[in-house]
Amino acid sequence: MDLSRKGTLKSLFVPGGILLLAAVAMLSGGFLSVSAAAVDFYYYAVFAAGILLAWRFHSSRVLFALIMLLLAHRAIEFFSAGRAVAIGPGRIAFEAVALLLPVNFIVLALMRERSLSIPSVTPWLVLLFLESVFVAVICRPGQTTSPAFLHVAFLSPFLFHWTKIPQLGLLAFAGAFAFLLIRIFLYRKPLEIGLLWSLAATLLGLQANPSNRIAVAYWATAGLLLVASIVENTYLLAYHDELTSLPARRAFNQALLGLEAPYAIAVVDIDHFKNFNDTHGHDTGDQVLSMVASRLARVSGGGQAFRVGGEEFSILFAGKSVKEVVPHLDALRTLIEESTFRVRNTPERRSAPRGAGRRSEDKRSTRRKLGRPRNPPPETSRSGLSVTVSIGVAESDAKTRAAEQVIQAADKALYRAKKAGRNRVETASDPRSRALRPKRNIA
C-alpha cells in the first residue's frame, strides 16, 4: 500500500493509537488517579458491552478476541491469586499466556468472518478449550516451573532484565506486530488495526503486575480497542465501497452538503464496461473496477474520488475551476488508458447459477445469460488488458450554483464525450474533445 495515500496513516492511528496513548497518559503518566472500583467497572463494562456489540454486528473475530482476552486475563489472576508472578502457577500461566496470545492474534487476523451458528464457531471454541486445558494442566497445584520451551533463552537474560515476559513470548509478540502491520498496509482493514493496538495494550498489561489496577485497566483498554474496530468497520461499510475501497454514494452525498463555491465536479464512466463484462466475465469486471478505482484515488489537483454506482465514479474538486482541473483529469485519463492488468484465474462467481433450468433451454443460452463468452479468448489469462474512461466536468457558477445542477451539467458533458468517441474529457462550458492518442487493446 502507498503510505502517501490519503487516510492511510490516519486510519492507522485514529482512533486506536489515540485511545491507547490516552490510556498510557492516564495510567502511567500520573495525570489521573483512578480508583480500583472505577477500574473494575471499566473492565466489566468494556467486555460486557463489547461481547454484546460483536454479537449484534455479527463480528465473530472481535467476539472471539474479546473472549480470548477475558479468559487469558482471568487465568493469570486465578493462578497468581493476587500475588506477583515470580514463581509458581501464576508465573507458569503468565508465560503460557504471553506465548499463546500473540499466536491467537495472528490466527484471528487470518480468519474470515463467520456466522455465529454452532457449526461455524465450534472450531474456534475447541481451540480456546484446548488452550485452557493446556494452561490448567501445566499450572496444576504443586507445579513450580513451566515447560522448558516456554522460558527458553535465545539471548543473554541480562538484555531482558526490564521485562517479565520470557524471550519466546517477546518473539511471538514481535512476529504478531510485524504480521499485523503487513496486513494493515496491504488491506487497510479496521479489524487488523484494532488487533494491532489491542495487542499493544495487552503487552502493556502483561508488563504490569497482574493484580495491579493499572494492568486491569490495560486489559480493559485492549478490549475497548477491539470495540472501536467494530465502530470503524461499521462506518467503513456505510460510507465506503467494499469492492474498490473508495468512498461510496452516501459519502458523496455528504460531501456535497459541505461544498462551497467555487468547486468543480467530474463524472467518470468506464467505456464499454458492459461489453467487457460480457466478454471476460463479471469477476474480471470487478478487477477492472478495482484497477480504475486505484488510479482515481491518486487523482492530482486536490480531487477526491467516489464510486457512485456500477462503473460510474465522481471526483470533487473543492475550490477549483474547470480550467484548473482539466489538466489533472487529462492526466488521469491517460494514466488509466496506459494501465494494463493481468486477469487473475479466479472462478466465475456466477458459474453455478440458481435455477438455470428455469431460465434457459440449453447450455448455450445459459452461458449468454451469465455474461460469459462462448469461446473465451485463450490469451486473456496471459496477456494484459486495458480500458479507457470518458469524463465530463462542470463547475459552479452564477447559473449552476446547486450541486445537483453541476452534476447534471457534468453528466451532459459525459454524454458528449461518449457520443464523440469516448476516451476523452469534455467540459460543460467548452464542449471540446481531448483524445490524445489512439486506443490500443481497449475493451
C-alpha positions in Angstrom: 0.0 0.0 0.0 1.1 3.5 -0.8 1.8 5.3 2.5 1.2 8.7 0.8 -2.4 7.7 0.0 -4.9 9.9 1.8 -6.1 8.5 5.1 -3.6 5.6 5.3 -1.6 6.8 8.3 -4.7 8.5 9.7 -6.6 5.2 9.7 -3.7 3.5 11.4 -3.5 5.9 14.4 -7.1 7.1 14.6 -8.8 6.1 16.9 -6.7 3.1 18.1 -3.4 4.9 18.6 -5.1 7.9 20.2 -7.1 5.7 22.6 -4.0 3.8 23.7 -1.9 6.9 24.1 -4.7 8.4 26.3 -4.7 5.3 28.4 -0.9 5.3 28.8 -1.0 9.0 29.8 -3.8 8.5 32.4 -2.5 5.2 33.8 1.3 5.6 33.7 1.8 9.4 33.4 0.1 10.2 36.7 -2.3 12.7 35.1 -5.4 11.0 36.6 -5.8 8.9 39.8 -8.2 6.1 39.1 -9.8 4.1 41.9 -9.9 0.3 41.9 -13.7 0.4 41.8 -13.7 2.6 38.7 -11.2 0.3 37.0 -13.3 -2.7 37.8 -16.4 -1.0 36.4 -14.4 0.0 33.2 -13.2 -3.6 32.8 -16.5 -5.4 33.1 -18.4 -2.7 31.1 -16.0 -2.9 28.2 -16.1 -6.7 28.0 -19.9 -7.0 28.5 -20.7 -4.2 26.0 -18.1 -5.5 23.6 -19.4 -9.0 23.5 -22.9 -7.8 23.0 -21.9 -5.4 20.2 -19.8 -8.1 18.5 -22.8 -10.5 18.6 -25.2 -7.8 17.4 -23.0 -6.8 14.4 -22.0 -10.5 13.7 -18.4 -9.7 14.2 -17.2 -13.2 15.0 -13.5 -12.3 15.1 -13.9 -9.5 17.6 -16.2 -11.7 19.7 -13.6 -14.5 19.8 -10.8 -11.9 20.5 -12.8 -10.5 23.5 -13.5 -14.0 24.9 -9.8 -14.9 24.4 -8.6 -11.7 26.3 -11.1 -12.3 29.1 -10.0 -15.9 29.5 -6.3 -15.1 29.4 -6.5 -12.4 32.0 -8.7 -14.3 34.3 -6.3 -17.3 34.0 -3.4 -15.2 35.1 -5.3 -13.7 38.0 -6.7 -17.0 39.1 -3.4 -18.9 39.2 -1.5 -15.9 40.7 -4.1 -15.5 43.4 -3.4 -11.7 43.5 0.3 -12.1 44.1 3.3 -11.3 41.9 4.0 -13.8 39.1 7.6 -14.5 40.1 7.2 -18.2 40.8 4.6 -21.0 41.0 1.4 -21.5 39.0 1.0 -17.8 38.5 4.3 -17.5 36.7 3.5 -20.6 34.6 0.2 -19.2 33.5 1.8 -15.8 32.7 4.4 -17.4 30.5 1.8 -19.6 28.7 -0.5 -16.6 28.1 2.4 -14.5 26.8 3.1 -17.0 24.1 -0.5 -18.1 23.2 -2.0 -14.6 23.0 0.1 -13.2 20.1 -0.2 -16.5 18.2 -4.0 -16.3 18.6 -4.0 -12.7 17.3 -2.3 -14.0 14.2 -4.9 -16.7 13.8 -7.7 -14.2 14.2 -6.2 -11.9 11.5 -6.1 -14.9 9.1 -9.7 -16.0 9.9 -12.6 -14.9 7.8 -15.7 -13.6 9.4 -18.0 -16.5 10.3 -21.7 -16.7 11.1 -22.4 -17.2 14.8 -24.0 -20.6 14.3 -22.9 -23.6 16.2 -21.0 -25.3 13.3 -19.2 -22.1 12.5 -18.0 -21.2 16.0 -17.1 -24.7 17.0 -13.5 -24.8 15.7 -12.6 -21.6 17.5 -14.3 -22.7 20.7 -12.5 -26.0 20.5 -9.2 -24.1 20.1 -9.9 -22.0 23.2 -10.9 -25.0 25.2 -7.7 -26.9 24.3 -5.6 -23.9 25.2 -7.5 -23.5 28.5 -6.9 -27.2 29.3 -3.2 -26.8 28.4 -2.8 -23.9 30.8 -4.8 -25.7 33.6 -2.6 -28.8 33.2 0.8 -27.0 33.4 -0.5 -24.9 36.3 -1.7 -27.7 38.4 -1.1 -27.4 42.2 2.4 -28.0 43.3 3.9 -27.2 40.0 6.8 -24.7 40.3 8.2 -24.3 36.8 6.7 -24.2 33.4 7.7 -26.5 30.5 11.2 -25.7 29.3 10.1 -24.4 25.9 8.1 -21.5 27.5 11.1 -19.9 29.0 13.8 -20.8 26.6 16.5 -18.1 26.3 17.9 -17.2 22.9 20.0 -14.3 24.1 21.6 -13.2 27.3 18.9 -12.8 30.1 20.7 -9.5 31.1 19.4 -7.9 27.9 15.8 -8.6 29.1 16.0 -7.5 32.7 13.5 -4.8 32.0 10.6 -7.2 31.3 8.9 -10.2 33.0 7.9 -11.6 29.6 10.0 -14.6 28.5 12.1 -14.3 25.3 9.8 -16.7 23.4 6.8 -14.6 24.3 8.6 -11.4 23.2 9.5 -13.1 19.9 5.8 -14.1 19.4 4.7 -10.5 20.1 7.3 -9.1 17.7 6.1 -11.6 15.0 2.5 -10.7 15.6 3.2 -7.0 15.4 5.1 -7.4 12.1 2.4 -9.7 10.6 -0.5 -7.3 11.6 1.4 -4.3 10.2 1.9 -6.0 6.9 -1.8 -6.9 6.7 -2.8 -3.3 7.6 -0.7 -1.8 4.8 -1.9 -4.5 2.3 -5.6 -4.4 3.1 -6.2 -1.4 5.4 -9.0 -3.2 7.4 -10.3 -1.8 10.7 -10.2 -5.1 12.4 -6.4 -5.6 11.7 -5.8 -2.1 13.1 -7.9 -2.9 16.1 -6.0 -6.2 16.7 -2.7 -4.3 16.4 -3.5 -1.7 19.1 -5.2 -4.3 21.3 -2.1 -6.4 21.1 0.0 -3.4 22.2 -2.4 -2.8 25.1 -2.1 -6.4 26.1 1.7 -6.2 26.1 1.5 -3.2 28.5 -0.9 -5.2 30.6 1.5 -8.1 30.9 4.3 -5.7 31.8 2.4 -4.5 34.8 1.6 -6.6 38.0 -1.4 -8.7 37.1 -3.1 -7.8 40.4 -2.4 -4.1 39.9 -5.4 -2.0 38.8 -3.1 -0.5 36.1 -2.8 -3.9 34.5 -6.5 -4.5 34.7 -7.1 -1.1 33.0 -4.7 -2.0 30.2 -6.6 -5.3 29.6 -9.8 -3.4 29.5 -8.3 -0.9 27.1 -7.3 -3.9 24.9 -11.0 -4.8 24.8 -12.0 -1.2 24.1 -9.8 -1.0 21.1 -11.5 -4.1 19.7 -14.9 -2.5 20.2 -13.6 0.6 18.5 -12.7 -1.5 15.5 -16.4 -2.6 15.2 -17.4 1.0 15.1 -14.8 1.8 12.4 -15.7 -1.2 10.4 -19.4 -0.2 10.5 -18.5 3.3 9.3 -16.4 1.8 6.5 -19.3 -0.4 5.3 -21.7 2.5 5.4 -19.5 5.1 3.7 -17.0 3.2 1.6 -17.5 0.8 -1.4 -16.4 -2.7 -0.4 -15.0 -3.7 -3.8 -12.9 -0.6 -4.6 -12.5 0.9 -1.1 -13.4 4.3 -2.5 -15.9 6.5 -0.6 -19.4 5.4 -1.7 -22.6 7.3 -2.7 -23.5 8.1 0.9 -20.1 9.7 1.5 -20.5 11.6 -1.9 -23.9 13.0 -0.8 -22.5 14.1 2.5 -19.5 15.7 0.8 -21.9 17.7 -1.5 -23.5 19.2 1.6 -20.2 20.8 2.6 -19.3 22.2 -0.8 -18.9 25.9 -1.2 -18.4 27.8 -4.4 -16.1 27.6 -6.3 -15.9 23.9 -7.0 -15.8 21.5 -9.9 -17.4 18.1 -10.2 -16.2 15.4 -12.7 -18.2 12.4 -13.7 -16.2 9.4 -14.9 -17.5 6.4 -16.7 -15.7 3.3 -17.9 -16.1 2.9 -21.7 -17.8 -0.3 -23.0 -17.9 -1.8 -19.5 -21.0 -3.9 -20.2 -19.3 -5.4 -23.3 -16.2 -6.0 -21.2 -18.3 -7.9 -18.6 -20.0 -10.0 -21.3 -16.7 -10.9 -22.9 -14.5 -11.6 -19.9 -16.9 -12.3 -17.1 -18.0 -10.4 -14.0 -15.1 -11.4 -11.9 -12.7 -9.8 -14.4 -15.1 -6.8 -14.5 -14.6 -6.5 -10.7 -10.8 -6.5 -11.3 -11.3 -3.6 -13.8 -13.3 -1.6 -11.3 -10.6 -2.1 -8.7 -7.9 -1.1 -11.1 -9.7 2.0 -12.2 -10.6 3.0 -8.7 -7.0 2.7 -7.6 -6.0 5.2 -10.3 -8.8 7.5 -9.4 -7.8 7.5 -5.8 -4.5 9.0 -6.9 -6.0 11.9 -8.9 -4.0 15.1 -8.6 -5.2 18.6 -8.2 -6.8 18.1 -4.8 -9.6 15.9 -6.1 -11.4 13.3 -4.1 -12.9 10.3 -6.0 -16.1 8.4 -5.1 -17.8 5.4 -6.6 -21.4 6.4 -7.0 -22.7 3.2 -8.6 -21.8 0.5 -11.2 -19.0 1.7 -13.4 -19.7 5.3 -12.6 -17.4 7.5 -10.4 -17.4 11.1 -9.4 -14.5 13.4 -8.4 -14.9 16.5 -6.3 -12.5 19.4 -6.6 -13.2 21.9 -3.8 -12.1 25.5 -4.5 -11.2 24.7 -8.2 -12.4 25.8 -11.5 -12.9 23.6 -14.7 -9.8 25.3 -16.2 -7.7 24.3 -13.3 -8.8 20.7 -13.1 -8.9 19.7 -16.8 -5.1 19.0 -17.0 -5.4 16.8 -14.0 -8.3 14.9 -15.5 -6.5 14.5 -18.8 -3.5 13.1 -16.9 -5.8 10.7 -15.1 -7.5 9.6 -18.3 -4.1 8.9 -19.9 -2.9 7.0 -16.8 -5.9 4.7 -17.0 -5.5 4.2 -20.7 -1.9 3.2 -20.3 -2.5 0.9 -17.3 -2.8 -2.8 -18.1 -3.5 -5.7 -15.8 -3.4 -9.5 -16.0 -6.6 -11.4 -15.3 -6.4 -13.5 -12.2 -7.5 -17.1 -12.7 -10.5 -16.9 -10.2 -13.6 -19.0 -10.6 -16.5 -17.1 -12.1 -18.8 -16.3 -9.2 -21.9 -16.9 -11.4 -20.7 -20.2 -12.7 -23.3 -22.1 -10.7 -26.5 -20.2 -11.3 -29.6 -20.9 -9.2 -32.5 -22.3 -11.2 -30.6 -22.4 -14.5 -33.1 -24.9 -15.9 -35.9 -22.4 -15.5 -34.1 -19.6 -17.2 -32.7 -21.4 -20.2 -33.4 -24.2 -22.5 -29.8 -25.3 -23.2 -26.2 -24.6 -22.2 -25.7 -22.0 -24.9 -28.5 -19.7 -23.7 -27.4 -20.2 -20.1 -23.9 -19.1 -21.0 -25.2 -16.0 -22.7 -27.4 -15.0 -19.8 -24.5 -15.4 -17.4 -22.4 -12.9 -19.4 -19.7 -15.5 -20.2 -18.2 -15.8 -23.6 -19.0 -18.8 -25.7 -15.3 -19.2 -26.6 -13.2 -17.3 -24.0 -10.1 -15.8 -25.6 -7.2 -18.1 -24.7 -4.9 -15.2 -24.2 -6.9 -13.5 -21.5 -5.1 -15.2 -18.7 -1.7 -14.4 -20.2 -1.8 -11.0 -21.9 -2.5 -7.6 -20.4 -5.9 -5.9 -20.7 -6.7 -2.2 -20.6 -9.7 0.0 -20.5 -10.4 3.7 -21.1 -12.7 6.2 -19.4 -14.8 9.1 -20.5 -15.0 12.2 -18.3 -17.4 15.1 -18.1 -16.7 18.0 -15.8 -18.6 21.1 -14.8 -18.2 23.9 -12.2 -20.3 26.1 -10.1 -21.2 29.5 -11.5 -23.9 32.1 -11.5 -26.3 29.8 -13.4 -25.4 26.5 -11.7 -24.9 27.1 -8.0 -26.6 24.0 -6.7 -24.5 20.8 -6.6 -27.3 18.9 -8.4 -27.2 21.3 -11.3 -23.4 21.0 -11.6 -23.8 17.2 -11.6 -26.4 17.4 -14.4 -24.1 19.7 -16.4 -21.2 17.2 -15.9 -23.5 14.3 -17.0 -24.3 16.2 -20.2 -20.6 16.7 -20.8 -20.0 13.0 -20.2 -22.7 12.1 -22.7 -21.0 14.3 -25.3 -17.7 12.6 -24.6 -19.4 9.2 -25.2 -21.0 10.4 -28.4 -17.8 11.9 -29.7 -15.9 8.6 -29.5 -15.1 8.0 -25.8 -11.7 8.1 -24.1 -11.8 11.9 -23.7 -12.6 14.8 -21.4 -15.5 17.1 -22.1 -16.3 20.3 -20.2 -19.8 21.7 -19.7 -18.8 25.2 -20.6 -16.5 24.5 -23.5 -17.5 21.3 -25.3 -14.4 20.0 -27.0 -12.8 16.6 -27.0 -9.4 15.5 -25.7 -8.4 12.3 -27.3 -4.7 12.5 -27.3 -3.7 9.1 -28.7 -5.2 6.1 -30.5 -6.8 3.4 -28.4 -4.9 0.2 -28.1 -6.2 -3.1 -26.7 -9.3 -1.2 -25.4 -12.3 -3.1 -24.1 
